[in-house]
Amino acid sequence: MEQNLEYGEKELKLFRIWAKASKALFDNVTKDIMAHGLTLENFMVMELLYSKGPHYIQEISEKLDIPSGSITYVVNKLEKKEFVKREIEDENKRYCKVILTKKGQDLFNNIFPKHVKMIVENLAVLDEGQKEQLTALLKSVGLAAEELKA
């Protein structure tokens, strides 16, 4: 039956399954994040600062592929909750680094291991070899798709 598929039918089937699986995983991740009183964007910014240290707003925008105006809004909200703070540079007052505060660090120390556990549970259906294979395949598809954008 597979051999009689019309041009592109196999790719369409793969894409539908991939999209449905991605949505289910993404929904579980979003639900987990929201259970901790954070939006997805809040979490993404805090996770970047938690994992990689202080960043300029423009760097956060570029790394997370979120417009700088939106990042500024997210940082403002996180600053009101005292999870992050801005550190203005002496040499150029227009530039400021965003830093995770002690309160933000404590929150992430609490929720991040639970978040990782949830992701591990969602991917537990795969063995280690399958995870490595899927990682390589998705990377290949992603890089090829990026090239097609140009």
C-alpha positions as YAML, in Angstrom:
chain: A
units: angstrom
residues:
- id: 1
  name: MET
  ca: [0.00, 0.00, 0.00]
- id: 2
  name: GLU
  ca: [2.85, 2.44, 0.88]
- id: 3
  name: GLN
  ca: [4.31, 2.04, -2.63]
- id: 4
  name: ASN
  ca: [1.14, 3.35, -4.30]
- id: 5
  name: LEU
  ca: [1.26, 6.69, -2.52]
- id: 6
  name: GLU
  ca: [1.02, 9.73, -4.75]
- id: 7
  name: TYR
  ca: [3.82, 12.30, -4.91]
- id: 8
  name: GLY
  ca: [4.19, 14.05, -1.54]
- id: 9
  name: GLU
  ca: [1.60, 11.91, 0.25]
- id: 10
  name: LYS
  ca: [4.22, 10.24, 2.47]
- id: 11
  name: GLU
  ca: [5.68, 13.66, 3.36]
- id: 12
  name: LEU
  ca: [2.22, 15.05, 4.14]
- id: 13
  name: LYS
  ca: [1.51, 12.09, 6.43]
- id: 14
  name: LEU
  ca: [4.87, 12.58, 8.17]
- id: 15
  name: PHE
  ca: [4.21, 16.30, 8.56]
- id: 16
  name: ARG
  ca: [0.73, 15.75, 10.06]
- id: 17
  name: ILE
  ca: [2.05, 13.18, 12.56]
- id: 18
  name: TRP
  ca: [5.03, 15.40, 13.43]
- id: 19
  name: ALA
  ca: [2.78, 18.45, 13.91]
- id: 20
  name: LYS
  ca: [0.33, 16.51, 16.10]
- id: 21
  name: ALA
  ca: [3.13, 15.04, 18.25]
- id: 22
  name: SER
  ca: [4.81, 18.46, 18.56]
- id: 23
  name: LYS
  ca: [1.52, 20.07, 19.60]
- id: 24
  name: ALA
  ca: [0.88, 17.42, 22.27]
- id: 25
  name: LEU
  ca: [4.39, 17.83, 23.70]
- id: 26
  name: PHE
  ca: [4.23, 21.64, 23.48]
- id: 27
  name: ASP
  ca: [0.81, 21.64, 25.22]
- id: 28
  name: ASN
  ca: [2.23, 19.55, 28.07]
- id: 29
  name: VAL
  ca: [5.25, 21.87, 28.40]
- id: 30
  name: THR
  ca: [3.05, 24.99, 28.36]
- id: 31
  name: LYS
  ca: [0.69, 23.50, 30.97]
- id: 32
  name: ASP
  ca: [3.68, 22.70, 33.21]
- id: 33
  name: ILE
  ca: [5.07, 26.22, 32.88]
- id: 34
  name: MET
  ca: [1.71, 27.87, 33.55]
- id: 35
  name: ALA
  ca: [1.25, 25.71, 36.67]
- id: 36
  name: HIS
  ca: [4.17, 27.69, 38.12]
- id: 37
  name: GLY
  ca: [2.47, 31.03, 37.42]
- id: 38
  name: LEU
  ca: [4.64, 31.88, 34.41]
- id: 39
  name: THR
  ca: [3.91, 32.49, 30.76]
- id: 40
  name: LEU
  ca: [5.92, 30.66, 28.12]
- id: 41
  name: GLU
  ca: [7.83, 33.87, 27.33]
- id: 42
  name: ASN
  ca: [8.52, 34.48, 31.07]
- id: 43
  name: PHE
  ca: [9.89, 30.97, 31.34]
- id: 44
  name: MET
  ca: [12.01, 31.24, 28.19]
- id: 45
  name: VAL
  ca: [13.68, 34.46, 29.38]
- id: 46
  name: MET
  ca: [14.24, 33.14, 32.90]
- id: 47
  name: GLU
  ca: [15.58, 29.81, 31.62]
- id: 48
  name: LEU
  ca: [18.07, 31.62, 29.36]
- id: 49
  name: LEU
  ca: [19.29, 33.76, 32.26]
- id: 50
  name: TYR
  ca: [19.34, 30.74, 34.59]
- id: 51
  name: SER
  ca: [21.34, 28.59, 32.17]
- id: 52
  name: LYS
  ca: [23.54, 31.17, 30.43]
- id: 53
  name: GLY
  ca: [23.76, 34.09, 32.84]
- id: 54
  name: PRO
  ca: [23.05, 37.81, 32.30]
- id: 55
  name: HIS
  ca: [22.17, 39.00, 28.78]
- id: 56
  name: TYR
  ca: [21.42, 42.28, 27.04]
- id: 57
  name: ILE
  ca: [17.80, 42.68, 25.93]
- id: 58
  name: GLN
  ca: [18.84, 42.58, 22.27]
- id: 59
  name: GLU
  ca: [20.72, 39.30, 22.85]
- id: 60
  name: ILE
  ca: [17.65, 37.79, 24.55]
- id: 61
  name: SER
  ca: [15.51, 38.89, 21.61]
- id: 62
  name: GLU
  ca: [17.88, 37.31, 19.09]
- id: 63
  name: LYS
  ca: [18.46, 34.06, 20.98]
- id: 64
  name: LEU
  ca: [14.77, 33.48, 21.66]
- id: 65
  name: ASP
  ca: [13.63, 34.82, 18.27]
- id: 66
  name: ILE
  ca: [11.14, 37.18, 19.94]
- id: 67
  name: PRO
  ca: [10.88, 40.86, 18.90]
- id: 68
  name: SER
  ca: [12.79, 43.23, 21.21]
- id: 69
  name: GLY
  ca: [9.60, 45.16, 22.08]
- id: 70
  name: SER
  ca: [8.00, 41.95, 23.30]
- id: 71
  name: ILE
  ca: [11.12, 41.01, 25.28]
- id: 72
  name: THR
  ca: [11.08, 44.45, 26.92]
- id: 73
  name: TYR
  ca: [7.45, 43.85, 27.94]
- id: 74
  name: VAL
  ca: [8.31, 40.40, 29.35]
- id: 75
  name: VAL
  ca: [11.32, 41.78, 31.24]
- id: 76
  name: ASN
  ca: [9.15, 44.57, 32.67]
- id: 77
  name: LYS
  ca: [6.65, 41.97, 33.96]
- id: 78
  name: LEU
  ca: [9.44, 39.80, 35.42]
- id: 79
  name: GLU
  ca: [11.02, 42.86, 37.03]
- id: 80
  name: LYS
  ca: [7.70, 43.76, 38.73]
- id: 81
  name: LYS
  ca: [7.63, 40.25, 40.19]
- id: 82
  name: GLU
  ca: [11.27, 40.75, 41.29]
- id: 83
  name: PHE
  ca: [12.47, 37.72, 39.31]
- id: 84
  name: VAL
  ca: [14.92, 39.78, 37.23]
- id: 85
  name: LYS
  ca: [16.62, 43.16, 37.43]
- id: 86
  name: ARG
  ca: [18.24, 45.47, 34.93]
- id: 87
  name: GLU
  ca: [21.83, 46.53, 35.32]
- id: 88
  name: ILE
  ca: [22.63, 49.76, 33.43]
- id: 89
  name: GLU
  ca: [26.10, 50.03, 31.92]
- id: 90
  name: ASP
  ca: [28.18, 53.00, 33.04]
- id: 91
  name: GLU
  ca: [29.79, 53.52, 29.62]
- id: 92
  name: ASN
  ca: [26.56, 53.49, 27.62]
- id: 93
  name: LYS
  ca: [23.35, 54.16, 29.54]
- id: 94
  name: ARG
  ca: [21.24, 52.86, 26.63]
- id: 95
  name: TYR
  ca: [22.46, 49.32, 27.23]
- id: 96
  name: CYS
  ca: [21.39, 47.24, 30.16]
- id: 97
  name: LYS
  ca: [21.90, 43.64, 31.10]
- id: 98
  name: VAL
  ca: [19.06, 41.56, 32.46]
- id: 99
  name: ILE
  ca: [20.03, 39.53, 35.50]
- id: 100
  name: LEU
  ca: [18.16, 36.84, 37.38]
- id: 101
  name: THR
  ca: [17.58, 37.95, 40.98]
- id: 102
  name: LYS
  ca: [17.92, 35.74, 44.05]
- id: 103
  name: LYS
  ca: [14.12, 35.37, 44.03]
- id: 104
  name: GLY
  ca: [14.20, 34.34, 40.35]
- id: 105
  name: GLN
  ca: [17.09, 31.95, 40.98]
- id: 106
  name: ASP
  ca: [15.23, 30.37, 43.92]
- id: 107
  name: LEU
  ca: [12.09, 29.94, 41.82]
- id: 108
  name: PHE
  ca: [14.03, 28.29, 39.02]
- id: 109
  name: ASN
  ca: [15.96, 26.07, 41.42]
- id: 110
  name: ASN
  ca: [12.54, 24.83, 42.53]
- id: 111
  name: ILE
  ca: [10.70, 24.48, 39.20]
- id: 112
  name: PHE
  ca: [13.40, 23.62, 36.68]
- id: 113
  name: PRO
  ca: [14.09, 20.06, 37.91]
- id: 114
  name: LYS
  ca: [10.32, 19.39, 37.82]
- id: 115
  name: HIS
  ca: [10.15, 20.84, 34.31]
- id: 116
  name: VAL
  ca: [13.01, 18.63, 33.11]
- id: 117
  name: LYS
  ca: [11.35, 15.59, 34.71]
- id: 118
  name: MET
  ca: [8.12, 16.35, 32.82]
- id: 119
  name: ILE
  ca: [10.00, 16.54, 29.51]
- id: 120
  name: VAL
  ca: [11.85, 13.29, 30.29]
- id: 121
  name: GLU
  ca: [8.51, 11.60, 31.03]
- id: 122
  name: ASN
  ca: [7.08, 12.85, 27.72]
- id: 123
  name: LEU
  ca: [10.03, 11.41, 25.80]
- id: 124
  name: ALA
  ca: [10.27, 8.17, 27.82]
- id: 125
  name: VAL
  ca: [8.63, 6.26, 24.97]
- id: 126
  name: LEU
  ca: [11.97, 6.51, 23.12]
- id: 127
  name: ASP
  ca: [15.15, 4.65, 24.06]
- id: 128
  name: GLU
  ca: [18.50, 6.48, 24.12]
- id: 129
  name: GLY
  ca: [19.40, 5.47, 20.58]
- id: 130
  name: GLN
  ca: [16.04, 6.65, 19.25]
- id: 131
  name: LYS
  ca: [16.46, 9.99, 21.04]
- id: 132
  name: GLU
  ca: [19.87, 10.49, 19.44]
- id: 133
  name: GLN
  ca: [18.51, 9.48, 16.04]
- id: 134
  name: LEU
  ca: [15.49, 11.76, 16.33]
- id: 135
  name: THR
  ca: [17.72, 14.64, 17.46]
- id: 136
  name: ALA
  ca: [19.94, 14.19, 14.38]
- id: 137
  name: LEU
  ca: [16.96, 13.88, 12.03]
- id: 138
  name: LEU
  ca: [15.19, 16.96, 13.39]
- id: 139
  name: LYS
  ca: [18.41, 18.94, 13.23]
- id: 140
  name: SER
  ca: [18.86, 17.96, 9.58]
- id: 141
  name: VAL
  ca: [15.29, 18.92, 8.72]
- id: 142
  name: GLY
  ca: [15.59, 22.22, 10.62]
- id: 143
  name: LEU
  ca: [18.86, 23.19, 8.94]
- id: 144
  name: ALA
  ca: [17.48, 22.31, 5.50]
- id: 145
  name: ALA
  ca: [14.33, 24.33, 6.17]
- id: 146
  name: GLU
  ca: [16.47, 27.31, 7.24]
- id: 147
  name: GLU
  ca: [18.36, 27.11, 3.94]
- id: 148
  name: LEU
  ca: [15.08, 27.13, 1.99]
- id: 149
  name: LYS
  ca: [14.08, 30.40, 3.73]
- id: 150
  name: ALA
  ca: [17.01, 32.25, 2.17]
...
